[in-house]
Amino acid sequence: MEFYEVLKARHTVRRFTGEAIEDAVLHRILQAGLSAPSNDHLRQWEFVVIRGEENIARVLGKVTEQGKMQQELLKSRPLTESQRKMYDHAVPNQYRMLSDSGCLILPFFRQNADVLHPAALQHLNSFASIWCCIENILLAAAAEGLGCSLRIPVGEEWQFAAKEVGAPEGYLLPCYLGLGHPDPTETLPRQHPVSLEEKLHLERW
């Protein structure tokens, strides 16, 4: 797939067919993640891959209750019509879009400083690097004709998942990634339109 076609094809998928992911394809996608730039040049990233309905359900044990809390909070937020439609589609499907994927990927990264209360901006370099890695994974999945669902953990979700998979201390989980074959019947709400002309500032803001 041509690069700019991959960019257009890359979006969050919330319905999957349940078809299995071949190991060779999975390895290519994760290798693409490892090709991302790393702040420490060591790529202190680890990937836990989970397959099987029961195993995935065990790791996602906190997602359902947090998803319900998110739904309640969103009711009071001032949102545009396109935002409201997107959230109405996304939030109720937070658990299923991960549990029904071909496999669940947990990308961990080594973080020495307090990511929630950094003393300086550069202390977030490890956090920024893992997101470069994650975006490579998302793009590689699109290039393979696959889709990804993505959820950022809420509250203590990530600690629960980390404990379930035996992650060592000092490694953080920035998101869950569900990888799978997209359900062709899924209908996506329209994104809020954004033009480059509105975002581009030459010389001064």
ABEGO torsion letter per residue (X at the ends): XBAAAAAAABBBBABBAGBBBBAAAAAAAAAAAAABBBAAGAGBBBBBBBBEAAAAAAAAAAAAAAAAAAAAAAAABBBBAAAAAAAAAAAAAAAAAAAABABBBBBBBBBABBAABBABAAAAAAAAAAAAAAAAAAAAAAAAGBBBBBBBBBEAAAAAAAAAAGBBBGBBBABBBBBBBBBAABBBBBBBBBBAAAABBBGBX
